[in-house]
């Protein structure tokens, strides 16, 4: 049985190039998230008429306008998800990820100027384009991970990479209060996140790689271990002129496990982005926190989330190596921890106000922190179902999921007409809890981890490729690597 053989392949415990790639991906996701969530904190300072700073403009935006601004990023974000999966197979994830962050970082640096020139309308345009550029992040990450992570280390390496999303939120939320107060007001948030983005682009250009084949300095032992574990040829047989295999869209659409994954991904995004975009506002107007304490407490849940990611990654790989439970059970167990326990916390949070400050903070930490477990559930499932089309599958589910990222802040703008009314916030949290319940239930009942038959698109071209004795030349992916 091919699947069983994968589980007993040896792995190297030393820090290798595969760990370097995951670390670079983590930092790339971190700066991407920093430029994505910087507005969540900045918008509080941008519209606070009681906290004016000399030389810094304050805007009088309505709650509906602020909700539109918060959602605008995702109008662009959903557009590039599916194309990114295909482009990764044509030009390589390294190149696509690099240019996505270059555009995003440039717009971060320009945001203060654009909003002062064109008010909230031009800010929405900038955020839409920024979302368009960042829509490639997760398909690119999945593309690289599917080629660098042996199955026995997949949970740990994926956990390391996706921990970057929480790191970006921690750094941005935790430092934003100090940045606004001690530097040049809210514009400094955008300047710093933009500069960090360009620093990462330089590092990624120098040391990032699409595949083990395209990294020159990888040891033969590590390269052989990775490729054998993924059942790939140890010789680079990729060709410049070869078109990528046709994506089996019809089979994907007919796949029930893919639909379960899509539903759960949508549910996750609704809950995750409701909290990520609205926590600063909730803490200011319901829990009565000032800008500095607001920022610190907004960062705390994501710090816990970051730390728990490593714990759950270790737990998942331990379950895999000791064979205590099957991969299918492991994925569903971790997904349940990451969605149904936060569901309970959100319901409890709906009954808290400023008189229950410590309880409210505890429920927020649990709702956000435990959510990291689901990243070792549904988030890794794309690679379980189809290692060859993981980036494409991620693009499809992330497109649908990020429609939820648009609707969630807009729903908050409709439901919360008075930001000081805890009853209206209760409805917001109950809706998010309902999404978590339905999403995980779908994954439990219909989700699978078995590699799907359509993962191997066409055996004849693959056989011809492996039998081709001609010397290989770098493909388009390799041209973008060092």
N, C-alpha and C positions, 0 to 999 in steps of 0.2 A: 504493500500500500504506500503510494507516494507521500501521502500526508503524514503517515507515521514516521517515515524516514526523516522528514524534516525536523521532527521533534527531538531526535537523538543526535543531530549533528553537533559537533563540538563548537564552542564559541570561545573567543579570546576575551579574557578579563582585563587586559591592558588597554590603556587609552589609545585608540587608533584613529585612522582617517575617518571612519564612519562616525565616530563620536565628534570629531571636529566638524563634519558636515552638519550634524544635528545641532551642535552649539551655534554655528553660523546661522542656521535656520531659526533657532530660538531668538537670536539677537535681531534677525531681520523681522520676525513677527513682532518682536518687542517694539522696535522703532515704528513699525507700521501701526501697531495699536496705540502707541503714544500720539502719533499724528491723527489717529482716528478719534480717540477719547478726549483729547485736549480741550475740545469745545464743550464737553459735558461740565467741566469745572469752570472754564473761562466764561461761559455764558452767564453764570451766576454773577461774576464780577462785572461783566459787560453791561448788565442790566440793573445793577444795584445802585440806586440813586443815593443811598445813605452812605456809600463807601467810595466817594469820588476821590481820585488822585489827580494832582496837578499835571496838566498836559496829556491826560488820558481821557478819551471820549467815552461817555456812557450813553447807552441807547435805550429808548423807551419802546420795547417790543411787547406785543401782547402774548399771552400764553399760547394762542394758536400759531402765531408767527414763530415762536420759539420751538414749538413742536415740529413745524415744517422744516426749520433749520436743522433740528436734530435728526430728522428722517431723511433729509436731502442726500446725505452721503450714500445711502443705500439705493437710491434711484440709479446712480452710476454703477454702484458695486455689483448689482445683479446682472448687468449687461455683459460683463467680461468673464463671468464664471465658466460658462460652457466653452466659449472660444479659447479660453486659457488652457483648458485641458487638451484641446487639439494642438494649439501652438507649442505646448510643452513637448509634444511628440515630434514636431517639425523642427523647431529652432532650439529646443532645450530649455529646461526650467530655469537654468542659471541666467540666461539672457533676459527672459521674460520678467523674472523676479527683480532683476537689477533695474530695468527701465521702469517698472512699476513703482519702485521706491524712489527713483530719481524724480519722477513727475510728482509723486505725493509730497516729497520733501520740499520741492520747489514751491508748490502751492502753500505749504505750511509757512514758509518764509514770507510769502506774499500776502497771506491772509489779513494781517492788520491793515495794510495799505488798501486792499480791496474792499474791506468792510467800511473803512472810513470814506472811501470814494463812492461806493455804490450801495451802502447800507445793507440791510438784510437780504435784498434781492440778489446782489452780486455775491454775497457770502454763500447763498444757496447754490449759485452757479459754480463757485469754486469748490464747494463740498461735493457736488455731483461729479465734477471732473476728478476730484481726489478719490472718490469712491470708484470711479471707472478705472483708475490706475491701480487701486489696491484690490480690485476684484480678482487679480491673478495670484494673490498670495497663497491661498490654501490649495488650489490646484497645483501650483508649483511646489509647495511643500510636500504634498502627497506624491508628486512625481519623483522628487528626490528621495524621499523616505522609502518608497516602494523598491528603489534600486540599491539602497544602502543598508537597509535594516534586515538582518537575518530573522526568521520567524521566532527563534528562541529569545531574541533581544528586542523584539518589535515594540512591546509595551513600554520598556524602559526608554528606548531611543525616541519613540514617538512622544512619550511623556516629556522627555528632555526638550524636544523641539517645540511642542505646543505650550510648554511652560513659559515660553517667551511672550505669549499673549497676556498672561497674567503679570509677568514682570513689567511689561509696558504700562499696564494699568496701575500697578503698584507705584512705579516711579513717577508717573504723571500725576496720579491722585495725591500721593504722599508729598510731593515737592511743590505742587501748584500753589498751595497757600503761602508758602515761603517765597516762591517766585513772584507772586502777585504783590505781596507786601514789601519785599526787600529790593526787588528789581523794578523795572519800568512798567509796573502794572500788568494787566492781562496780555498785552502784545508779546511780552517776554515768553509766555508759554509756547506760542507758535514759533518764535525764533529758535528757542532751545530744541524743540522737537525736530525742526527742520534741519538744524546743524547735525544733530545726532543721526538723522537719516542719511545724510551725505557721508558721514564717517563710516557707517556700516556699508554703504555702497562700495567704497574703496576697498574695504576688507573682503567683501564678497567677491569682487572682481579679481582679487589676487588669489584667494584660496578656495573659493567655491567650485564645485564640480557636479556635473549631472549624474555621472555613473562612476563606478570603480575603474572602468576601462579608461576614462578620460582624465584621471588624476595621475600625473606622472610619478609622483614620489611615494605612492602607496606600496607597502611591502608585498611581495608575492604571496606570502602566507595569508595575510588579511584579505587580499583580493580573491584568492582561491576559496577561502572560507566563506566569504559573502556570496560569491557566484554559485558555489555548489549548494549552499543552503537555499538559494532561490531557484535552483535547478536551471541556471543559465550557463551558456558556454563560457569556458574560461578564456577563450580567445575572442578578441574583438572582431566580430563578423559584420558589424554595421557598415553600411555603405552610404556615401554621399548622395548617390542618385536614387536611393531606395525610398519610396513613399511610405509613410507610416501605415500600419495595418488599418483596414476599414473598421470604424467603430460599430459594434453590433447594437445599434440603437433599438432595433425591433425586439431583440432578445432582452435588453435591459428593461424596456417598457413592459414586457410580459413577465418580468421576474418579481414574484411576491416579496422575497427578501429585500429587493431594492426599494420597493414601495414602503415596506416597513421602516427601512433606514431613512427614507425621505421624510416620512411622517414624523419620526422621532427627531430628526435634524431640525425640522420646522418648529416643533414644540420646544426644543432646547433653545433655539434662537429667540423665540418670543420671551421666554423667561429670562434668559441671560441678558438680552439687550434692554428689556424693561428695567432691570436693576442697574445695568451699566450706565445708561443714559439718564436715569431719573433719581438715583441715590443722592447726588449732591443737592438737588432741589428738595427732595423729601427731608433730608437731614436739616436743611436750613429752615424750612417753613413749618415742619411738624415737630422735629426734635430740638428746634431753636439753637442750632450750632452756628458759630461764626465761621468765616471763610477759612481760617487756619485749622480749627478743630474739625470742621467739616471735611477738609481735604485729608487730614490724617485718618479720620474714621472711615472715609470713603476708600482709602487705600488698604485698611486693615483686612477686610474680607478677601481682597485679591492677594494679599501677602499670605494669608492662610491657604488660599487656593493654590498658590505657587508651591508652598511647602508640601501640601497634601498630594500634589501631582506626583512628586518623587516617591512618596510613600505608596500611593496606589500603583504607580508603575512598577515598583519593586514587588509589591504584592501580586500583581498580575503575572510577572515573569516567574515568581516563585511558584505560583499555582501551575504555571505551564511546565516548568522544569521538573517539579516533583510529581506532576501528573495527578494531583489531588482531585482536580475536576477537569472536565473537558474545556477546550477553548470556548465552545458555545456557552457553557454555564458560566465561565469566568466573565465573558463579555456582558452577559445579561445581569449577573450579580453586581458588577461594578456600575453598570448603567442604572440599575435600580437604586443603588446607594446615591448616585449622582443626580437623580431626578425626583424620586419619591420622598426622600428625606428633606430636600429643599422645598418640596411641595408642602409638607407639614409645617416647615418653618415660615413659609410665606403666609399660610393661613393664620398662624399665630401672630405674625407681624402685623396683620391687618387690624388687630385689636390693641395695638400699642400706640401711645402718644408720648408727649414730652414728660409726662409723669412716670413713664415706664422706660426711662432712657436706657438703663443697662440691659433690660430684657430685649428692647428693640435692637440694640447693637448686637446682642447675642444671636438673635434670630437672623439678622442680616448676615453675620459672619457664617452661620450654619448654612443659610440659603445659598450664599455665593461660594463659600469654601468647599462644601461637599460636592458642589456641581463639578469640580475637577475630576471626580471619579468617572463621570460620563464620557470624558475624553478618552478613557481606556475602554469604553463600551462602544457606542455608535461611531465615534470619530475614527477609530481604527478599523471599523468594519468594512470600509471601502476596499482596503488592502486585503482583507480576508476574502471577500467575494470575488475580487478581480485584481490581482497584482499588476496585470498588463494594462488595465484600463482604470487604475485607481484615480489618476488625475482627472479623467473624463467623468467618472462616476461622482467624484467630489464636486466637480463643476456643476453637474446636474442637480445634486441634492442641495448644494450651497446656494444655487440660484433660487430654488423654491424657498429655502430656509431664510434667505435674506429679504424675501418679500415680507416675511414676518418681522424682520428688523425695521422695515418701513412702517408697517401697520401698528406695531407695538407703541412707539412714541406718539403716532397720530391718535391712537386710541386713548392714550393718557391725556392728550390735549382735548379730546372730546369729553372724557369722563371727569377730569379734574378741571372744573371751571373756577374753583377757589382752592388755591394751593395750600391754604391753612385749614382745610376741612379734612379731618382724618377719615371720615366715612367714605369720601370719594377715593382716597388712597386705598382703603380697604377693598373696594371693588377692583382696583387695578391689580392688587396682589392676588385676589381670588381668581381673576381671569388667568394670570400667569400660572397659578397652581393647577388650574384645570388643564392647561396645555401640557404641563409636566406629566399629569396623570395619564392623559390620552396617549402622549408620545411614547412613554415607557411601556404602557400596556401593549401598544402595537408592536414594539420591538420584542417584548417577551413572547408574544403569541406567534408572530410571523417571521421574526429575525432569524438569520442563519449565519454560520461562519464558514461553511463549506465553499470551496472555490467553485464558481459556477462554470458550466460547460462552455459557455460562450467566451470565457476568458482566453481560450486559444482560438483565435479568429479563423486561421486557415492553415492546416498542417502542411500542405504542399509547398507554399512559398517558404515556410520555415525550414523544411527539409532541404530545399534547394540552397537556402542561405547557409545552413550549417555544412553542406557538402562543398560549398564554393572554396576552392583551394587558393584563389588569388589573394595576394596580400591586401590587408584592409587598409583603408585610408580614413582619416578622421571624418566623421559625419558633421552635420551642421551643429549638433550638440557640442562636439569637441572643439569646433572653431571658437566657441564662446568661452571655453575653459582655458586656464593658464597652461 
